[in-house]
Amino acid sequence: MKTKLFFTALLFFLSISASYASFPVVRATKAASFPVARTTNANDNSEVVRQNETVIAPAATLAKKELSTALLLYFFTGYVAGHRWYLGSPVGWNILYIITLCGFGIWAIIDLIDIITGNYPGL
């Protein structure tokens, strides 16, 4: 009885600590310079030109996904849509993929072909 209670409490505390990681994660890449279009001021009809404005974009938006990583995830975690989570597919479609057992096998084949040819959105 004591062991059962101990393992239940241990499982409970481990699940809480893993689900409430409360540290901020801020990812940013190098500053990039982008030319900015001309804007006009409505008050005095003068044009304001801003060039080479520094824009910092999040790393997740600029990171290119690797084909080899997607293929490895497809073969080892394809049944739980690991490749789809990695490539940024919508959450609802990923859950439907898992529930329907890889889209009755059809989605799995289509995903494999799209990943190999590089046509999968997110690659």
C-alpha positions, -999 to +999 in steps of 0.1 A: +000+000+000+028+024+009+046+017-024+015+023-044+009+056-027+046+066-031+046+060-068+013+077-073+026+108-055+058+107-074+040+105-107+017+134-097+046+157-088+066+148-119+037+156-141+030+189-124+066+200-126+069+191-163+037+208-173+044+241-155+078+251-168+076+289-162+108+303-177+106+327-206+121+316-239+130+344-262+146+335-295+159+361-319+182+361-348+208+386-360+194+420-369+187+422-406+183+454-427+153+457-449+144+487-471+111+503-460+087+518-485+081+555-486+053+569-465+036+603-468+026+625-440-011+636-444-005+670-427+021+686-449+024+663-479+061+656-473+075+622-477+093+604-450+119+579-462+133+553-439+159+530-453+178+501-438+155+499-408+167+472-384+141+444-379+147+415-355+127+385-364+120+354-342+143+325-350+113+302-356+101+322-385+135+322-402+146+287-395+145+264-425+134+228-417+157+201-427+145+173-451+167+147-434+152+155-400+117+153-413+124+119-429+139+105-397+109+118-377+086+103-403+101+068-399+105+068-362+076+089-349+053+089-379+025+071-361+022+100-336+027+127-364+062+136-353+071+149-387+039+169-389+046+186-356+081+194-367+071+209-400+044+231-384+012+215-395-020+228-377-026+211-344-061+200-353-049+182-384-021+165-365-046+152-339-069+140-366-039+122-382-032+104-350-069+095-343-074+081-378-042+060-376-022+080-401-052+089-422-059+052-428-024+049-443-032+073-472-020+105-454+012+086-444+020+078-480+011+113-492+033+128-464+062+106-474+060+116-510+057+153-502+087+152-478+109+133-503+100+157-531+103+188-509+067+199-515+055+196-479+045+230-465+072+240-440+102+226-459 
